[in-house]
Amino acid sequence: MLGLLKKKLREAVDRRVMHLMTQHVGRLARQQMADELESLRGGLAVDDPRYVGSQGWTGYGDPFAFHTAAAASALAEGVAACYGFDVDGHIAEFGTMTGATARGLARAMASCDTHLAHAVQVYGSPRRELHLFDSFEGLPAADNPVDAASPHVQDGIWPPGSCRGLTPEQLFAVVTEYLAEDRVRIFPGWFADTVPALPAETRYALIHVDADLYVSAMDVLGNLFARGMVTKGAYIYFDDWSCNRADPAFGERRAWRECVERFRIEYSDQGPYALFCRRFTVHDYQPETATG
Ligand SMILES: C[S@@+](CC[C@H](N)C(=O)[O-])C[C@H]1O[C@@H](n2cnc3c(N)ncnc32)[C@H](O)[C@@H]1O
């Protein structure tokens, strides 16, 4: 009788232990699955290594969250190339809004300051600054006929004042988490005013154009190329390359084509990144004014 009771008790304990183990393993598996999904989910931090390291958007989650992470990653590659291959000049972003890509640039610069310090020493490169340009009022009115006729303006996606994001103070706080305050310069105002006001000796190694409209891209690139501020080997990143249904008559595609013709830019197409953005390297061109 006692033997039977012991057997029953052992079986009951075994069942309980098995049940607890199954629950535990199930919890672990569910947690692991949740972690996996989290890593693919929109809303992950831009610099989350699981996300930044992913090869591409898997079809799960928010494609624009993937875009931001992938764009930050591609921009970081450009920053590293500027440091590692001694492309002269500062790093600039035109269109800062949420501060997400500006933050990615700041992080990449801080990382290169540490990990590519030997290259900086070998080349004797001056300390690079991060220059951030935005109206801090959102998009301008699409007065230019090219923008007025563009699909996204016609569809009402890009009204004046849209895409308004952080204030200059908030943006400064974001990027100075990574870079010393004297390495960051913020230029509030319309590009048409702030870019021509840059000192003649300004030079850029990496230019991130993320301002949606044709006229905004022209206000940036037309001015920088005219004044010889884009250095040899500089990287130009276009975030909105395939906006407006990728129609070359509009937006950044048109601005780049016109600049290539006007300044006789020799360049290499460095291909797509993130959600159909595009980047180029500048080899040579003809500025319009002599600069200091
Ligand atoms: C798509 S958002 C930039 C997104 C940003 N890179 C981010 O990480 O959130 C476009 C930005 O360009 C700015 N912008 C567009 N045209 C401009 C212009 N002509 N002058 C100044 N800022 C402009 C807008 O204020 C807006 O913040």
The ligand as an ORCA input file, in Angstrom:
! r2SCAN-3c Opt
* xyz 0 1
  C      11.556     64.948    -43.920
  S      12.019     66.142    -42.781
  C      13.654     65.642    -42.311
  C      13.692     64.367    -41.516
  C      14.913     64.250    -40.601
  N      16.134     63.975    -41.299
  C      14.700     63.277    -39.461
  O      15.582     62.490    -39.145
  O      13.629     63.346    -38.859
  C      12.303     67.567    -43.770
  C      12.833     68.770    -43.011
  O      13.328     69.714    -43.949
  C      13.045     71.025    -43.493
  N      13.034     71.897    -44.701
  C      12.508     71.606    -45.907
  N      12.748     72.598    -46.792
  C      13.477     73.525    -46.124
  C      14.050     74.774    -46.505
  N      13.915     75.264    -47.757
  N      14.746     75.469    -45.581
  C      14.879     74.982    -44.296
  N      14.344     73.812    -43.887
  C      13.657     73.089    -44.778
  C      11.724     70.893    -42.769
  O      11.556     71.904    -41.791
  C      11.813     69.493    -42.148
  O      12.299     69.550    -40.822
*
